[in-house]
Amino acid sequence: MTNHDISPTLGWDDVYIVTTRDGSDTLFSRAHAATYHSVFGAVAESKHVFIQHGLSTVPPRTPVAILEFGFGTGLNAFLAYLFAINHDLEMRYTGIEAYPIDLQVARQLDYPQYLAFPEERDIFHRMHSETSFTYGTFHFCKVNDFAGISMDDRFDCIFFDAFAPGAQPELWEQSIFDQLFSMTTVGGCLVTYCAQGEARRRMERAGYKVERIPGPPGKREMLRAVRV
């Protein structure tokens, strides 16, 4: 059942499509003057940062709980869904997005076709048209902000995919990382494409053990923070 209590959606007056170097599309935000993903490869970046060095490293447990800070185009959520069905894994995914994109914009991105899973297109569309649904063992929820998440909820992997600190500095404040740390399971991780020194120090102050690891195409490093 669709829940319509979400923020007004962003349309073509707010964003436009940019094709990245791996052939996959991303969006350019007019408000933030920034792309949602790396121009060196949107899908390549998401797979490298959030799946290979995030979700794939989570110790086996049922269900695995994922929190995404910056749902954006829905690419990371869809990749997490594909990971779940390919590994026969029960997953609870929660995305935070204050300004969701319009379904018509999402349709034009068509990540299911690019990823060779056109039969899963309906799931990708539901991620943009509904705020919660369950499909098999995949449980999806999308909220506007932290207020939409129970403070008792804990997450095994956090996809931190806000716009870069220069474009959206308020989302990289110490209080954000403090709150995310409190929501991370012991042994769980937070991963982000960003390797900025101040971001790393704030994660460490929150309590994470942070490591710099090789980044996706076009980026020398990324950060992986673990709650030990």
Secondary structure, DSSP 8 states (H G I E B T S, - for coil): -----S---B-TTTEEEEE-TTS-EEEEETTTTEESS-TT-HHHHHIIIIIITTGGGS---SSEEEEEE--TTSHHHHHHHHHHHHTT--EEEEEE-SS-B-HHHHHHH-HHHHTT-GGGHHHHHHHHH-SEEEETTEEEEEESSGGGS-TT--EEEEEE----TTT-GGGGSHHHHHHHHHTEEEEEEEEES---HHHHHHHHHHT-EEEEEE-STT-SEEEEEE--
